[in-house]
Each structure stands twice: as structure tokens, then as C-alpha cells.
Amino acid sequence: MTTPDPARPLSGKVALVTGASRGIGAEIAAALAGAGAQVVHASRDSTGLSQRVAAITSGAGNAVAMTVDVGDEDSVKALMSQIRDRFGRLDLAVNNAAGDGRPPAPLAEWESSEFDSAISVNLRGVFLCLKYEIELMLAGGNGGAIVNMSSTAGEQGVAGLSGYVASKFGVGGLTRVAALDYASQGIRVNAIAPGPILTERLAGAGQAAQDRVAAAVPLGRIGTTAEVAAAAVWLGSEQSSFVTGTVLAVDGGRLAGTPAFNTGRT
């Protein structure tokens, strides 16, 4: 029996990352490739996908691009058919695609169409991906691992984000149900709940905004996309073989509770 290389725990695996054209998804896809996986980058942004795949393959990683709209069932089914035809199996999936949503506003100011849009992409899209990823994994007969992207807003309410919060709470529920439904068949399903992460949006908000966000994090800083990607690699590998049905917070301690009051003492 060959001993797995701890530096490349996903060697020989076929992995899928949705929403892989930028931000956290792109970082996760690169990390999975670095861990040895053949990575399918999927997104609606074909130009962004091509750039990400080129960057990985130029560094001797294994990656291909396939377009998908996770809110469209036929598009998701077509993606799984492409993966089956090209690789014959799927070992790992990271469901990261999400809609940008509208700016924060009190619940009654949300249009029903805006709420529906958030649910369609962020929750129904995860359901569709789970449904067809699981079918492909079951057909392969070797189990698999699925990682859904939630948020700390899926574990704790955030004012003004009705659609986003509702969808991410739903992702946590789907994750736990799928984990229970398929544990006996060797498919592990977990989720990651990132806290404040330095993505393009937060980077563009400026230093003052970043400092305010960091001040609310117990560890005193904003997280990086690389830290979220490291969690995805771990959850997707055999290093977490006894972990399923969990939502892993990568949040600098924000969900741990209320920080101590500042008494002015040193």
C-alpha cells in the first residue's frame, strides 16, 4: 500500500470548484491543485476561468475550465456529464458559487425578486450541485467529499442581509441533511463559514473600513483567502476522514461569543 504524500493529500483525486473564477473560489481551486488534485474550475465567467486555469497549468498543476450557472438545473446536469465523460468520476466538490446580492437594507425594503435571486443562487444552487455531485460520486462507488461554502452569516444573523442570511442558514441545514443521508455510502459533506476575509470587495473598501472590520475580530485582523482554502483542502482530504456534517468557522473567533469588556486594565 502506497503511503500518501502529506504535502499532496489529494493526489489522484478529481475535484470540482464552482465559483472558481475569482476570490475565495479561485484560491481554493489553486490550493486543491497544489495538493495534487485534477481540478475542474467552474463558473459563468469563462474569461476569468481561462486565466485561472492558465496560471495553474503554467505551474505544472492540473486544471481545466468548464462553464456552469448553478441556478440552472440543466447547466448543472451538463457540467456533471462533462466531468463524467472526461474523468469518469468525481472525488471532491467545493460548492462556492454565490450571488453578489443587493446592498444591505432593512427587510421590508427588499424586493421579493431580490430575495428570490439570493435563494436561487446561494441555496437552490447548492442543492442542485449536491444532488448531481452525489449522483456522480455514488456511480463511482468510492465515496467522496463535498464542501459547501456558507458564512458566519449562516450561523448568526446580520442586520440588513435578509436574503443572504436566509440562504446561508439554509446551506448549513442542507449540509447536515446530506451528511446524514450519505454517510453510510462513504460521502462526507461539510461546510465552511468564513468570517471577514480580504477579498476584492473588502480590499476595495479601503484601509479605514478594513481597520473597523478587524477591530471586531477577536484575533484582531481580517482573514485571508488562503486560510479558507487550507480549510477546504483539509475537509476534502483523508486528513478529515472522521468529519462530516459540520460547519467549520474560519472567522478569527467571531462566533465564539462576546469578547471581554475593555476595563482599561493592563
C-alpha positions as CSV (number, residue, x, y, z in Angstrom):
1,M,0.0,0.0,0.0
2,T,1.4,3.4,-1.0
3,T,1.7,5.9,1.8
4,P,0.0,9.2,0.9
5,D,2.3,12.2,0.5
6,P,1.3,14.6,3.3
7,A,2.3,17.6,1.2
8,R,-0.1,16.4,-1.6
9,P,-3.0,14.8,0.2
10,L,-5.3,15.0,-2.9
11,S,-3.0,13.3,-5.4
12,G,-5.0,11.3,-8.0
13,K,-8.3,13.0,-7.0
14,V,-10.7,14.7,-9.4
15,A,-12.1,17.9,-7.8
16,L,-14.7,20.4,-8.7
17,V,-14.8,24.0,-7.5
18,T,-17.8,26.2,-8.5
19,G,-17.4,30.0,-8.5
20,A,-13.7,29.4,-9.3
21,S,-13.0,32.4,-11.4
22,R,-12.1,34.8,-8.6
23,G,-11.8,35.4,-4.9
24,I,-12.1,32.5,-2.4
25,G,-13.2,30.1,-5.1
26,A,-10.0,30.8,-7.2
27,E,-7.8,30.4,-4.1
28,I,-9.5,27.1,-3.2
29,A,-9.0,25.7,-6.7
30,A,-5.3,26.7,-6.7
31,A,-4.9,25.1,-3.3
32,L,-6.6,21.8,-4.4
33,A,-4.3,21.7,-7.4
34,G,-1.3,22.3,-5.2
35,A,-2.4,19.4,-3.1
36,G,-2.3,17.1,-6.1
37,A,-5.9,17.2,-7.4
38,Q,-7.0,17.5,-11.0
39,V,-9.3,20.5,-10.6
40,V,-12.3,21.4,-12.7
41,H,-12.8,25.2,-12.4
42,A,-16.5,26.1,-13.0
43,S,-18.2,29.4,-13.2
44,R,-20.3,31.6,-15.5
45,D,-17.2,33.8,-16.2
46,S,-15.4,31.9,-19.0
47,T,-12.7,34.5,-19.3
48,G,-11.8,34.5,-15.6
49,L,-11.8,30.7,-15.6
50,S,-9.3,30.6,-18.5
51,Q,-7.0,32.9,-16.7
52,R,-7.1,30.9,-13.5
53,V,-6.5,27.6,-15.3
54,A,-3.6,29.1,-17.3
55,A,-2.0,30.2,-14.1
56,I,-2.2,26.8,-12.5
57,T,-1.1,24.8,-15.6
58,S,1.9,27.1,-16.1
59,G,3.0,26.0,-12.6
60,A,2.6,22.3,-13.5
61,G,-0.7,21.9,-11.8
62,N,-3.7,20.1,-13.3
63,A,-6.7,22.1,-14.1
64,V,-9.5,22.5,-16.7
65,A,-12.3,25.1,-17.1
66,M,-16.0,24.3,-17.6
67,T,-18.8,26.9,-17.6
68,V,-21.9,26.5,-15.3
69,D,-24.8,28.5,-14.0
70,V,-25.6,26.9,-10.7
71,G,-29.0,28.4,-10.7
72,D,-29.9,26.5,-13.8
73,E,-30.6,22.8,-13.3
74,D,-29.8,21.8,-16.9
75,S,-26.5,23.7,-16.7
76,V,-25.5,21.8,-13.5
77,K,-26.5,18.5,-15.1
78,A,-24.5,19.3,-18.2
79,L,-21.4,20.1,-16.0
80,M,-21.6,16.7,-14.3
81,S,-22.0,15.0,-17.7
82,Q,-18.8,16.7,-18.9
83,I,-16.9,15.6,-15.7
84,R,-18.2,12.1,-16.1
85,D,-17.2,12.0,-19.8
86,R,-13.8,13.4,-19.2
87,F,-12.7,11.8,-16.0
88,G,-15.2,9.0,-15.3
89,R,-15.7,10.1,-11.7
90,L,-15.8,12.9,-9.1
91,D,-14.0,12.6,-5.8
92,L,-14.3,16.1,-4.3
93,A,-16.5,19.1,-4.8
94,V,-16.5,22.6,-3.3
95,N,-19.7,24.4,-3.8
96,N,-18.5,28.0,-3.6
97,A,-20.6,29.9,-6.3
98,A,-22.8,32.6,-4.8
99,G,-24.7,35.7,-5.9
100,D,-23.5,39.1,-5.0
101,G,-26.9,40.2,-3.8
102,R,-28.1,43.7,-3.1
103,P,-26.6,46.3,-0.7
104,P,-27.8,45.9,3.0
105,A,-31.2,47.2,3.7
106,P,-34.0,46.5,6.3
107,L,-36.1,43.5,5.4
108,A,-39.2,45.4,4.3
109,E,-37.1,47.3,1.8
110,W,-36.0,44.2,0.0
111,E,-37.9,43.4,-3.2
112,S,-39.3,39.9,-3.4
113,S,-37.3,39.4,-6.6
114,E,-34.1,40.3,-4.8
115,F,-34.8,37.8,-2.1
116,D,-35.7,35.1,-4.7
117,S,-32.4,35.8,-6.5
118,A,-30.4,35.2,-3.4
119,I,-32.2,32.0,-2.6
120,S,-31.9,30.8,-6.2
121,V,-28.2,31.0,-6.4
122,N,-26.9,30.7,-2.8
123,L,-29.3,28.0,-1.7
124,R,-31.1,26.3,-4.6
125,G,-27.8,26.3,-6.5
126,V,-26.1,24.4,-3.6
127,F,-29.0,21.9,-3.6
128,L,-28.7,21.3,-7.3
129,C,-24.9,20.9,-7.1
130,L,-25.2,18.5,-4.2
131,K,-27.9,16.5,-6.0
132,Y,-25.9,15.8,-9.1
133,E,-22.5,15.6,-7.4
134,I,-23.8,13.0,-5.1
135,E,-25.2,11.0,-8.0
136,L,-21.9,11.1,-9.8
137,M,-20.0,10.0,-6.6
138,L,-22.4,7.2,-5.9
139,A,-22.0,5.9,-9.5
140,G,-18.2,5.9,-8.9
141,G,-18.7,3.6,-5.9
142,N,-15.7,5.1,-4.0
143,G,-17.5,7.7,-1.9
144,G,-16.3,11.3,-1.9
145,A,-16.1,14.6,0.0
146,I,-18.2,17.7,-0.5
147,V,-17.5,21.1,1.0
148,N,-20.3,23.8,0.8
149,M,-19.4,27.5,1.3
150,S,-21.6,29.0,4.0
151,S,-20.7,32.1,6.1
152,T,-20.7,33.3,9.7
153,A,-23.9,35.0,8.5
154,G,-25.3,31.5,8.1
155,E,-24.7,30.8,11.8
156,Q,-25.6,34.3,13.3
157,G,-28.0,36.9,11.9
158,V,-26.7,40.1,10.3
159,A,-29.0,43.1,10.0
160,G,-29.9,44.2,6.5
161,L,-28.9,41.0,4.8
162,S,-32.3,39.1,4.7
163,G,-31.7,37.1,1.5
164,Y,-28.1,36.3,2.1
165,V,-28.6,35.3,5.7
166,A,-31.6,33.1,4.9
167,S,-29.7,31.4,2.1
168,K,-26.6,30.7,4.2
169,F,-28.6,29.4,7.1
170,G,-30.2,27.0,4.6
171,V,-26.8,25.9,3.3
172,G,-25.9,24.8,6.9
173,G,-29.1,22.8,7.0
174,L,-28.6,21.1,3.6
175,T,-25.0,20.3,4.6
176,R,-26.2,18.4,7.8
177,V,-29.0,16.6,6.0
178,A,-26.8,15.5,3.1
179,A,-24.2,14.3,5.6
180,L,-26.7,12.1,7.4
181,D,-28.2,10.8,4.1
182,Y,-25.0,9.6,2.6
183,A,-22.6,8.9,5.5
184,S,-23.2,5.1,5.1
185,Q,-22.2,5.3,1.5
186,G,-18.9,7.0,2.1
187,I,-19.7,10.5,1.1
188,R,-18.8,13.2,3.7
189,V,-20.5,16.6,3.5
190,N,-19.2,19.6,5.4
191,A,-19.3,23.4,5.1
192,I,-17.0,26.3,5.8
193,A,-18.3,29.5,7.4
194,P,-15.8,32.3,6.7
195,G,-15.8,35.4,8.7
196,P,-14.3,38.7,7.4
197,I,-11.9,37.7,4.5
198,L,-9.8,40.0,2.4
199,T,-11.5,39.5,-0.9
200,E,-11.7,42.1,-3.7
201,R,-14.7,43.7,-2.2
202,L,-13.2,44.3,1.2
203,A,-9.9,45.3,-0.4
204,G,-11.7,47.9,-2.5
205,A,-13.4,49.3,0.6
206,G,-10.2,50.9,1.8
207,Q,-7.9,50.7,4.8
208,A,-10.2,52.6,7.2
209,A,-13.1,50.1,6.5
210,Q,-10.7,47.2,6.9
211,D,-9.5,48.5,10.2
212,R,-13.1,48.8,11.5
213,V,-13.8,45.2,10.5
214,A,-10.6,43.9,12.0
215,A,-11.4,45.6,15.3
216,A,-14.5,43.4,15.6
217,V,-12.4,40.2,15.2
218,P,-11.0,38.6,18.4
219,L,-7.8,37.7,16.6
220,G,-7.5,41.4,15.7
221,R,-7.2,41.0,11.9
222,I,-9.0,40.1,8.7
223,G,-8.6,36.6,7.4
224,T,-7.1,35.6,4.0
225,T,-8.4,33.6,1.2
226,A,-5.5,31.2,1.6
227,E,-6.7,30.4,5.1
228,V,-10.2,29.5,3.8
229,A,-8.6,27.4,1.1
230,A,-6.5,25.5,3.6
231,A,-9.7,24.5,5.4
232,A,-11.2,23.3,2.2
233,V,-8.1,21.1,1.4
234,W,-8.3,19.6,4.9
235,L,-12.1,18.9,4.7
236,G,-11.6,17.4,1.2
237,S,-8.8,15.1,2.2
238,E,-8.5,11.9,4.2
239,Q,-6.9,14.0,7.0
240,S,-10.5,14.8,8.0
241,S,-11.9,11.3,7.4
242,F,-14.0,11.2,10.6
243,V,-15.5,14.6,10.0
244,T,-18.9,15.0,8.4
245,G,-22.0,17.2,9.0
246,T,-20.0,20.1,10.5
247,V,-19.9,23.8,9.7
248,L,-16.3,24.9,10.2
249,A,-15.9,28.5,11.2
250,V,-12.9,30.3,9.7
251,D,-13.6,33.6,11.4
252,G,-10.9,34.6,13.9
253,G,-13.1,33.8,16.8
254,R,-16.2,35.9,15.9
255,L,-18.7,33.2,16.5
256,A,-17.1,32.1,19.8
257,G,-19.1,34.6,21.8
258,T,-18.9,38.1,23.2
259,P,-15.4,39.5,23.8
260,A,-14.5,40.7,27.3
261,F,-15.4,44.3,28.1
262,N,-12.5,46.6,28.0
263,T,-11.9,47.6,31.6
264,G,-8.9,49.8,30.9
265,R,-6.7,47.5,32.9
266,T,-3.4,46.1,31.6
